[in-house]
Amino acid sequence: MAVAFLAIAFVAPMYELRPNRIAAGTSLPLWSSPLALGTCLLTLVLLSASLYTRRRELGKVPGRVSRPILRALWWVSIVTAVVAIVGSAAYRPPSGDVFTSSVAWRVSPSLGFWSIVCGSALLSRWTAGLVRPTGIVKAARAVGTVALVVVAWRLGLLDRFSPYAEFRAQGGRFWNELGRHVFLSGAAFGFALFVGIAGAVLLSRGRKIGRILGFIAGVVQNIPSLALFGLLLPVMAALANAVPALRVIGVSGIGVAPAFVALSAYALLPIMLAGAAGLRMVEQGAKDAARGMGMSGRQILFRVELPLALPAIAGGARTALVQTIGTTTVAALIGAGGMGYFVFQGVGQAAMDMVIVGVAPVVAMSLAADRLMSSLELHLAGEGAGQWH
């Protein structure tokens, strides 16, 4: 798959030179500028090395794949993606070109650009699984990558890169919407985590209220997000009219309140199911030993069952958190704000640069949340194993 993506970059347009964010522009090939030519050469190296490595792996070429080759591929893959970004941003039209007459001209990424980024990411993931770099090496690569981008930014090479130009044009609105997105998704996830763990305990005990809560969460999970937001609008409006005191805390038919309820409801099911499964998998011997030590039912729950079920709960919370961060984007349609504001405004104005400004932080937050929760899950699993063995 990585080879296919890298090959596409040689036949598809790499960049598009546009007079503004909306008007159509002129497509540019991979070799359109000196830095882009560097991207071309790096991509060619990646493509050739990937094919060679794959053929050796399949046994079509004698010998084993050497670790230095794999390690070099792992490093070059991320450098290629960064150079592709800087190369597109650093392109400047020739003096006297028609585009230089527009103060809003910009360089937009095209199919070839995204092919290089996707191919580099896939190749990086594949080689990382074979090389297994240490945490220090991973951190060094991450710091080096950020440093390259920062240097390009300080030199002004990113000023005409269309997503960055759109980000600058949004000013403080971007940070306001990002804060709303983080707050709304974090609050909904936190509430769902609290209710979900309680529901998991009830569900694992076979309590009727636990089964009812699980049924409701299952039904909500099958309703499309936009439809659920729409269903909650009249309900929340009627509730605010019936209880005027709720309006004081911001409850109304549109805005944060219906979005919070919907997002919390969506996050319940994975937490409840994973938590209930984890509690049921606690060995009876561990509970009997705790009971023999004189612990009460509540003490057994909090000191034995929940600690041993934490890895499973973390797994469900991982799914719920990533899902909540992504679904919060849709909440902008009912006035809750967030990064979805840029996505839907960009779609309405046919401004794909604005869409990227809204989507990129959501993708970054989702990936970071997934990695963080995955590490937490592994850490808790190790602690649980060490505690009882």
MARFI-385788 format. One record per residue (C-alpha): x, y, z; residue in three letters. Coordinates in Angstrom, 3 decimals, padded with zeros to 6 digits, m for minus. Layout:
N
+----------+----------+----------+------+
!        X !        Y !        Z ! code !
+----------+----------+----------+------+
!        X !        Y !        Z !  ALA !
...
+----------+----------+----------+------+
END
This chain:
389
+----------+----------+----------+------+
!        X !        Y !        Z ! code !
+----------+----------+----------+------+
!  000.000 !  000.000 !  000.000 !  MET !
!  002.825 !  002.415 !  000.848 !  ALA !
!  004.497 !  001.665 ! m002.493 !  VAL !
!  001.239 !  002.383 ! m004.327 !  ALA !
!  000.849 !  005.744 ! m002.578 !  PHE !
!  004.439 !  006.737 ! m003.344 !  LEU !
!  004.064 !  005.723 ! m006.998 !  ALA !
!  000.950 !  007.897 ! m007.377 !  ILE !
!  003.004 !  010.973 ! m006.466 !  ALA !
!  004.973 !  010.692 ! m009.722 !  PHE !
!  001.900 !  010.843 ! m011.958 !  VAL !
! m000.530 !  012.991 ! m009.953 !  ALA !
! m000.215 !  016.782 ! m009.488 !  PRO !
!  001.753 !  017.637 ! m006.367 !  MET !
!  000.608 !  021.213 ! m005.680 !  TYR !
! m001.892 !  023.716 ! m006.964 !  GLU !
! m001.002 !  027.384 ! m007.321 !  LEU !
! m004.155 !  029.421 ! m006.617 !  ARG !
! m004.888 !  033.170 ! m006.564 !  PRO !
! m007.042 !  032.748 ! m003.416 !  ASN !
! m008.620 !  030.028 ! m001.286 !  ARG !
! m011.673 !  029.529 ! m003.530 !  ILE !
! m010.603 !  030.066 ! m007.155 !  ALA !
! m009.236 !  027.186 ! m009.211 !  ALA !
! m005.504 !  027.219 ! m009.797 !  GLY !
! m002.710 !  025.719 ! m011.855 !  THR !
! m001.510 !  022.197 ! m011.070 !  SER !
!  002.210 !  021.733 ! m010.448 !  LEU !
!  004.180 !  018.472 ! m010.771 !  PRO !
!  006.442 !  016.936 ! m008.155 !  LEU !
!  009.601 !  018.503 ! m009.614 !  TRP !
!  008.225 !  022.073 ! m009.787 !  SER !
!  010.706 !  023.644 ! m007.324 !  SER !
!  014.149 !  022.874 ! m005.854 !  PRO !
!  012.727 !  021.687 ! m002.521 !  LEU !
!  009.988 !  019.772 ! m004.316 !  ALA !
!  012.723 !  018.185 ! m006.415 !  LEU !
!  014.310 !  017.080 ! m003.153 !  GLY !
!  010.973 !  015.529 ! m002.229 !  THR !
!  010.971 !  013.790 ! m005.597 !  CYS !
!  014.411 !  012.280 ! m004.988 !  LEU !
!  013.545 !  011.212 ! m001.429 !  LEU !
!  010.315 !  009.649 ! m002.658 !  THR !
!  012.225 !  007.780 ! m005.356 !  LEU !
!  014.666 !  006.484 ! m002.724 !  VAL !
!  011.770 !  005.398 ! m000.494 !  LEU !
!  009.987 !  003.702 ! m003.376 !  LEU !
!  013.080 !  001.816 ! m004.538 !  SER !
!  014.114 !  000.768 ! m001.027 !  ALA !
!  010.573 ! m000.329 ! m000.176 !  SER !
!  010.328 ! m002.514 ! m003.283 !  LEU !
!  013.765 ! m004.008 ! m002.606 !  TYR !
!  012.929 ! m004.667 !  001.048 !  THR !
!  009.595 ! m006.229 !  000.191 !  ARG !
!  011.125 ! m008.513 ! m002.433 !  ARG !
!  013.717 ! m009.697 !  000.062 !  ARG !
!  011.016 ! m010.257 !  002.650 !  GLU !
!  009.105 ! m012.444 !  000.174 !  LEU !
!  012.262 ! m014.386 ! m000.695 !  GLY !
!  012.481 ! m013.213 ! m004.307 !  LYS !
!  015.891 ! m011.682 ! m003.582 !  VAL !
!  018.391 ! m013.795 ! m001.588 !  PRO !
!  019.494 ! m012.649 !  001.832 !  GLY !
!  017.807 ! m011.088 !  004.826 !  ARG !
!  016.729 ! m007.477 !  005.133 !  VAL !
!  019.423 ! m005.660 !  007.109 !  SER !
!  018.418 ! m003.587 !  010.108 !  ARG !
!  020.392 ! m000.527 !  008.916 !  PRO !
!  018.264 ! m000.432 !  005.764 !  ILE !
!  015.072 ! m000.663 !  007.772 !  LEU !
!  016.310 !  001.942 !  010.241 !  ARG !
!  017.204 !  004.294 !  007.393 !  ALA !
!  013.773 !  003.784 !  005.848 !  LEU !
!  012.151 !  004.614 !  009.178 !  TRP !
!  014.037 !  007.914 !  009.415 !  TRP !
!  013.749 !  008.907 !  005.744 !  VAL !
!  009.999 !  008.258 !  005.688 !  SER !
!  009.205 !  011.095 !  008.093 !  ILE !
!  011.816 !  013.409 !  006.539 !  VAL !
!  010.163 !  012.922 !  003.147 !  THR !
!  006.775 !  013.950 !  004.513 !  ALA !
!  008.234 !  017.072 !  006.153 !  VAL !
!  010.182 !  018.061 !  003.041 !  VAL !
!  006.997 !  017.606 !  001.016 !  ALA !
!  005.228 !  020.105 !  003.260 !  ILE !
!  008.064 !  022.622 !  003.228 !  VAL !
!  008.642 !  022.106 ! m000.489 !  GLY !
!  005.054 !  022.948 ! m001.321 !  SER !
!  005.017 !  025.938 !  001.000 !  ALA !
!  008.324 !  027.292 ! m000.266 !  ALA !
!  007.302 !  027.348 ! m003.918 !  TYR !
!  007.339 !  030.811 ! m005.427 !  ARG !
!  005.967 !  031.633 ! m008.890 !  PRO !
!  008.366 !  033.204 ! m011.396 !  PRO !
!  008.690 !  036.981 ! m011.337 !  SER !
!  005.942 !  038.596 ! m013.367 !  GLY !
!  003.650 !  035.581 ! m013.063 !  ASP !
! m000.065 !  036.391 ! m013.029 !  VAL !
! m000.394 !  034.964 ! m009.508 !  PHE !
!  002.048 !  037.458 ! m008.018 !  THR !
! m000.470 !  040.231 ! m008.693 !  SER !
! m002.771 !  038.743 ! m006.019 !  SER !
! m001.866 !  039.316 ! m002.378 !  VAL !
! m003.867 !  036.212 ! m001.419 !  ALA !
! m002.116 !  033.690 ! m003.683 !  TRP !
! m001.240 !  030.408 ! m002.046 !  ARG !
!  000.106 !  026.926 ! m002.720 !  VAL !
! m002.412 !  024.166 ! m001.965 !  SER !
! m001.542 !  020.483 ! m001.525 !  PRO !
! m002.899 !  018.205 ! m004.223 !  SER !
! m003.251 !  014.440 ! m004.734 !  LEU !
!  000.475 !  013.812 ! m005.080 !  GLY !
!  001.187 !  015.604 ! m001.805 !  PHE !
! m001.328 !  013.549 !  000.159 !  TRP !
! m000.039 !  010.378 ! m001.520 !  SER !
!  003.483 !  011.098 ! m000.255 !  ILE !
!  002.252 !  011.877 !  003.260 !  VAL !
!  000.101 !  008.710 !  003.432 !  CYS !
!  002.794 !  006.534 !  001.859 !  GLY !
!  005.449 !  007.883 !  004.229 !  SER !
!  003.191 !  007.303 !  007.247 !  ALA !
!  002.421 !  003.712 !  006.226 !  LEU !
!  006.079 !  003.003 !  005.524 !  LEU !
!  007.071 !  004.517 !  008.866 !  SER !
!  004.554 !  002.321 !  010.681 !  ARG !
!  005.704 ! m000.812 !  008.839 !  TRP !
!  009.429 ! m000.264 !  009.416 !  THR !
!  008.845 !  000.714 !  013.060 !  ALA !
!  007.270 ! m002.703 !  013.636 !  GLY !
!  010.407 ! m004.376 !  012.259 !  LEU !
!  013.060 ! m002.111 !  013.779 !  VAL !
!  011.264 ! m001.558 !  017.111 !  ARG !
!  012.964 !  001.759 !  017.994 !  PRO !
!  013.369 !  002.681 !  021.643 !  THR !
!  011.394 !  005.456 !  023.286 !  GLY !
!  014.422 !  007.774 !  023.213 !  ILE !
!  014.891 !  007.245 !  019.471 !  VAL !
!  011.191 !  007.874 !  018.846 !  LYS !
!  011.365 !  011.053 !  020.896 !  ALA !
!  014.467 !  012.184 !  018.979 !  ALA !
!  012.696 !  011.687 !  015.661 !  ARG !
!  009.625 !  013.552 !  016.889 !  ALA !
!  011.745 !  016.457 !  018.167 !  VAL !
!  013.701 !  016.563 !  014.920 !  GLY !
!  010.510 !  016.599 !  012.875 !  THR !
!  009.034 !  019.441 !  014.899 !  VAL !
!  012.337 !  021.323 !  014.681 !  ALA !
!  012.327 !  021.115 !  010.872 !  LEU !
!  008.802 !  022.506 !  010.709 !  VAL !
!  009.611 !  025.273 !  013.221 !  VAL !
!  012.698 !  026.318 !  011.247 !  VAL !
!  010.641 !  026.460 !  008.050 !  ALA !
!  008.031 !  028.540 !  009.858 !  TRP !
!  010.603 !  030.949 !  011.280 !  ARG !
!  012.119 !  031.406 !  007.816 !  LEU !
!  008.691 !  032.306 !  006.447 !  GLY !
!  008.563 !  029.285 !  004.149 !  LEU !
!  005.080 !  028.335 !  005.347 !  LEU !
!  003.453 !  031.723 !  004.768 !  ASP !
!  001.958 !  030.710 !  001.398 !  ARG !
!  001.107 !  027.124 !  002.360 !  PHE !
! m002.682 !  027.222 !  002.043 !  SER !
! m003.681 !  025.454 !  005.307 !  PRO !
! m001.295 !  027.665 !  007.295 !  TYR !
! m002.451 !  030.791 !  005.434 !  ALA !
! m006.054 !  029.899 !  006.309 !  GLU !
! m005.079 !  029.291 !  009.932 !  PHE !
! m003.546 !  032.763 !  010.125 !  ARG !
! m006.622 !  034.295 !  008.506 !  ALA !
! m008.890 !  032.823 !  011.198 !  GLN !
! m006.986 !  034.619 !  013.971 !  GLY !
! m008.261 !  034.052 !  017.501 !  GLY !
! m011.372 !  032.228 !  016.282 !  ARG !
! m009.313 !  029.065 !  015.794 !  PHE !
! m008.147 !  028.934 !  019.413 !  TRP !
! m011.635 !  029.715 !  020.737 !  ASN !
! m013.181 !  026.871 !  018.755 !  GLU !
! m010.356 !  024.508 !  019.676 !  LEU !
! m010.943 !  025.282 !  023.355 !  GLY !
! m014.662 !  024.600 !  022.957 !  ARG !
! m013.948 !  021.321 !  021.206 !  HIS !
! m011.563 !  020.141 !  023.926 !  VAL !
! m013.885 !  021.246 !  026.735 !  PHE !
! m017.021 !  019.688 !  025.247 !  LEU !
! m015.424 !  016.374 !  024.318 !  SER !
! m013.539 !  016.189 !  027.632 !  GLY !
! m016.604 !  016.981 !  029.757 !  ALA !
! m018.788 !  014.492 !  027.877 !  ALA !
! m016.143 !  011.773 !  028.140 !  PHE !
! m015.592 !  012.412 !  031.855 !  GLY !
! m019.304 !  012.193 !  032.617 !  PHE !
! m019.691 !  009.060 !  030.481 !  ALA !
! m016.707 !  007.456 !  032.224 !  LEU !
! m018.259 !  008.008 !  035.659 !  PHE !
! m021.716 !  006.751 !  034.635 !  VAL !
! m020.261 !  003.965 !  032.484 !  GLY !
! m018.195 !  002.456 !  035.298 !  ILE !
! m021.211 !  002.549 !  037.616 !  ALA !
! m023.318 !  000.952 !  034.878 !  GLY !
! m020.650 ! m001.697 !  034.294 !  ALA !
! m020.776 ! m002.695 !  037.963 !  VAL !
! m024.562 ! m002.975 !  037.854 !  LEU !
! m024.446 ! m004.860 !  034.548 !  LEU !
! m021.865 ! m007.351 !  035.838 !  SER !
! m024.033 ! m007.992 !  038.897 !  ARG !
! m027.056 ! m008.712 !  036.702 !  GLY !
! m029.054 ! m005.819 !  038.167 !  ARG !
! m032.146 ! m004.769 !  036.257 !  LYS !
! m031.173 ! m001.096 !  036.180 !  ILE !
! m027.826 ! m002.093 !  034.679 !  GLY !
! m029.533 ! m004.037 !  031.891 !  ARG !
! m031.866 ! m001.098 !  031.202 !  ILE !
! m028.954 !  001.330 !  031.054 !  LEU !
! m027.070 ! m001.021 !  028.739 !  GLY !
! m030.116 ! m001.337 !  026.473 !  PHE !
! m030.512 !  002.451 !  026.251 !  ILE !
! m026.806 !  002.888 !  025.491 !  ALA !
! m027.050 !  000.222 !  022.783 !  GLY !
! m030.035 !  001.919 !  021.160 !  VAL !
! m028.300 !  005.314 !  021.221 !  VAL !
! m025.190 !  003.796 !  019.636 !  GLN !
! m027.260 !  002.709 !  016.619 !  ASN !
! m028.723 !  006.184 !  015.996 !  ILE !
! m026.697 !  008.356 !  013.581 !  PRO !
! m025.077 !  011.274 !  015.396 !  SER !
! m026.811 !  013.966 !  013.354 !  LEU !
! m030.192 !  012.302 !  013.891 !  ALA !
! m029.620 !  012.091 !  017.651 !  LEU !
! m028.691 !  015.774 !  017.807 !  PHE !
! m031.897 !  016.558 !  015.922 !  GLY !
! m034.006 !  014.420 !  018.268 !  LEU !
! m032.580 !  016.151 !  021.323 !  LEU !
! m033.306 !  019.692 !  020.110 !  LEU !
! m037.076 !  019.692 !  020.878 !  PRO !
! m036.556 !  017.632 !  024.041 !  VAL !
! m034.011 !  020.050 !  025.509 !  MET !
! m036.075 !  023.060 !  024.414 !  ALA !
! m039.187 !  021.663 !  026.129 !  ALA !
! m037.168 !  020.883 !  029.261 !  LEU !
! m035.812 !  024.436 !  029.394 !  ALA !
! m039.341 !  025.849 !  029.009 !  ASN !
! m040.737 !  023.558 !  031.713 !  ALA !
! m037.945 !  024.340 !  034.181 !  VAL !
! m036.869 !  027.991 !  033.692 !  PRO !
! m034.041 !  027.565 !  036.211 !  ALA !
! m032.247 !  025.374 !  033.678 !  LEU !
! m031.894 !  028.329 !  031.340 !  ARG !
! m029.691 !  030.025 !  033.906 !  VAL !
! m027.065 !  027.275 !  033.516 !  ILE !
! m027.291 !  027.400 !  029.720 !  GLY !
! m029.723 !  024.569 !  028.943 !  VAL !
! m031.639 !  025.255 !  025.728 !  SER !
! m032.724 !  023.598 !  022.503 !  GLY !
! m029.468 !  024.398 !  020.746 !  ILE !
! m025.884 !  024.802 !  021.858 !  GLY !
! m023.778 !  022.900 !  024.350 !  VAL !
! m026.530 !  021.167 !  026.364 !  ALA !
! m027.941 !  018.817 !  023.673 !  PRO !
! m024.431 !  018.196 !  022.359 !  ALA !
! m023.198 !  017.234 !  025.842 !  PHE !
! m026.096 !  014.813 !  026.371 !  VAL !
! m025.654 !  013.184 !  022.966 !  ALA !
! m021.878 !  012.824 !  023.230 !  LEU !
! m022.107 !  011.385 !  026.742 !  SER !
! m024.739 !  008.882 !  025.616 !  ALA !
! m022.582 !  007.799 !  022.669 !  TYR !
! m019.577 !  007.174 !  024.914 !  ALA !
! m021.482 !  005.027 !  027.428 !  LEU !
! m021.733 !  001.711 !  025.580 !  LEU !
! m018.033 !  000.895 !  025.001 !  PRO !
! m017.175 !  001.811 !  028.600 !  ILE !
! m020.041 ! m000.226 !  030.046 !  MET !
! m019.446 ! m003.332 !  027.941 !  LEU !
! m015.680 ! m003.330 !  028.466 !  ALA !
! m016.054 ! m002.652 !  032.185 !  GLY !
! m018.652 ! m005.383 !  032.682 !  ALA !
! m016.492 ! m007.878 !  030.769 !  ALA !
! m013.463 ! m006.953 !  032.877 !  GLY !
! m015.371 ! m007.358 !  036.136 !  LEU !
! m016.727 ! m010.752 !  035.067 !  ARG !
! m013.193 ! m011.947 !  034.231 !  MET !
! m011.905 ! m011.333 !  037.763 !  VAL !
! m010.976 ! m014.750 !  039.150 !  GLU !
! m013.255 ! m016.082 !  041.831 !  GLN !
! m010.199 ! m017.102 !  043.832 !  GLY !
! m009.112 ! m013.476 !  044.190 !  ALA !
! m012.539 ! m012.506 !  045.505 !  LYS !
! m012.649 ! m015.493 !  047.872 !  ASP !
! m009.213 ! m014.589 !  049.224 !  ALA !
! m010.343 ! m011.022 !  049.851 !  ALA !
! m013.496 ! m012.256 !  051.531 !  ARG !
! m011.406 ! m014.559 !  053.704 !  GLY !
! m009.395 ! m011.522 !  054.828 !  MET !
! m012.611 ! m010.020 !  056.170 !  GLY !
! m013.329 ! m007.541 !  053.390 !  MET !
! m016.900 ! m006.429 !  052.821 !  SER !
! m018.594 ! m006.532 !  049.422 !  GLY !
! m017.851 ! m002.857 !  048.829 !  ARG !
! m014.198 ! m003.279 !  049.808 !  GLN !
! m013.849 ! m006.245 !  047.452 !  ILE !
! m015.298 ! m004.142 !  044.632 !  LEU !
! m013.001 ! m001.163 !  045.132 !  PHE !
! m009.836 ! m002.962 !  046.274 !  ARG !
! m009.934 ! m006.138 !  044.179 !  VAL !
! m012.443 ! m006.187 !  041.316 !  GLU !
! m012.108 ! m002.653 !  039.943 !  LEU !
! m008.262 ! m002.614 !  040.076 !  PRO !
! m008.132 ! m005.927 !  038.198 !  LEU !
! m010.745 ! m004.725 !  035.685 !  ALA !
! m008.983 ! m001.392 !  035.045 !  LEU !
! m007.158 ! m002.580 !  031.876 !  PRO !
! m010.479 ! m003.608 !  030.312 !  ALA !
! m012.120 ! m000.350 !  031.401 !  ILE !
! m009.196 !  001.588 !  029.900 !  ALA !
! m009.708 ! m000.279 !  026.625 !  GLY !
! m013.360 !  000.751 !  026.498 !  GLY !
! m012.478 !  004.294 !  027.547 !  ALA !
! m009.934 !  004.430 !  024.719 !  ARG !
! m012.630 !  003.682 !  022.158 !  THR !
! m015.061 !  006.107 !  023.797 !  ALA !
! m012.561 !  008.989 !  023.966 !  LEU !
! m011.476 !  008.723 !  020.321 !  VAL !
! m015.110 !  008.415 !  019.263 !  GLN !
! m016.122 !  011.441 !  021.339 !  THR !
! m013.356 !  013.654 !  019.944 !  ILE !
! m014.443 !  012.836 !  016.402 !  GLY !
! m018.196 !  013.094 !  016.966 !  THR !
! m017.843 !  016.485 !  018.672 !  THR !
! m017.110 !  017.858 !  015.195 !  THR !
! m020.755 !  017.312 !  014.233 !  VAL !
! m021.928 !  019.290 !  017.283 !  ALA !
! m021.103 !  022.527 !  015.457 !  ALA !
! m024.274 !  022.024 !  013.402 !  LEU !
! m026.429 !  022.672 !  016.477 !  ILE !
! m024.496 !  025.705 !  017.675 !  GLY !
! m022.120 !  023.980 !  020.098 !  ALA !
! m019.010 !  025.241 !  018.314 !  GLY !
! m015.799 !  023.295 !  018.057 !  GLY !
! m013.615 !  022.455 !  015.091 !  MET !
! m016.690 !  021.431 !  013.143 !  GLY !
! m017.334 !  025.154 !  012.632 !  TYR !
! m014.419 !  025.335 !  010.191 !  PHE !
! m015.345 !  022.047 !  008.530 !  VAL !
! m018.921 !  023.026 !  007.724 !  PHE !
! m018.073 !  026.637 !  006.903 !  GLN !
! m015.392 !  025.390 !  004.539 !  GLY !
! m017.753 !  022.948 !  002.844 !  VAL !
! m020.388 !  025.662 !  002.467 !  GLY !
! m017.896 !  028.095 !  000.940 !  GLN !
! m016.105 !  025.441 ! m001.150 !  ALA !
! m012.924 !  026.378 !  000.744 !  ALA !
! m011.035 !  023.135 !  001.325 !  MET !
! m008.263 !  024.989 !  003.150 !  ASP !
! m010.740 !  025.874 !  005.891 !  MET !
! m011.866 !  022.241 !  006.029 !  VAL !
! m008.255 !  021.159 !  006.593 !  ILE !
! m007.895 !  023.741 !  009.387 !  VAL !
! m010.857 !  022.103 !  011.137 !  GLY !
! m009.999 !  018.475 !  010.415 !  VAL !
! m006.249 !  018.449 !  011.138 !  ALA !
! m006.523 !  019.233 !  014.900 !  PRO !
! m009.284 !  016.627 !  015.312 !  VAL !
! m007.132 !  013.958 !  013.663 !  VAL !
! m004.128 !  014.974 !  015.782 !  ALA !
! m006.159 !  014.907 !  019.014 !  MET !
! m007.683 !  011.522 !  018.128 !  SER !
! m004.287 !  009.977 !  017.391 !  LEU !
! m002.793 !  011.448 !  020.570 !  ALA !
! m005.730 !  010.225 !  022.675 !  ALA !
! m005.510 !  006.749 !  021.162 !  ASP !
! m001.774 !  006.525 !  021.836 !  ARG !
! m002.147 !  007.872 !  025.387 !  LEU !
! m004.978 !  005.508 !  026.298 !  MET !
! m003.177 !  002.573 !  024.691 !  SER !
! m000.107 !  003.257 !  026.843 !  SER !
! m002.312 !  003.589 !  029.931 !  LEU !
! m004.022 !  000.296 !  029.125 !  GLU !
! m000.685 ! m001.527 !  028.805 !  LEU !
!  000.597 !  000.083 !  032.014 !  HIS !
! m002.489 ! m000.945 !  033.979 !  LEU !
! m002.340 ! m004.476 !  032.573 !  ALA !
!  001.267 ! m004.778 !  033.739 !  GLY !
!  000.454 ! m003.438 !  037.194 !  GLU !
! m002.517 ! m005.794 !  037.537 !  GLY !
! m000.420 ! m008.798 !  036.549 !  ALA !
!  002.337 ! m007.838 !  038.981 !  GLY !
! m000.098 ! m007.291 !  041.822 !  GLN !
! m001.572 ! m010.791 !  041.808 !  TRP !
!  001.290 ! m012.950 !  040.525 !  HIS !
+----------+----------+----------+------+
END
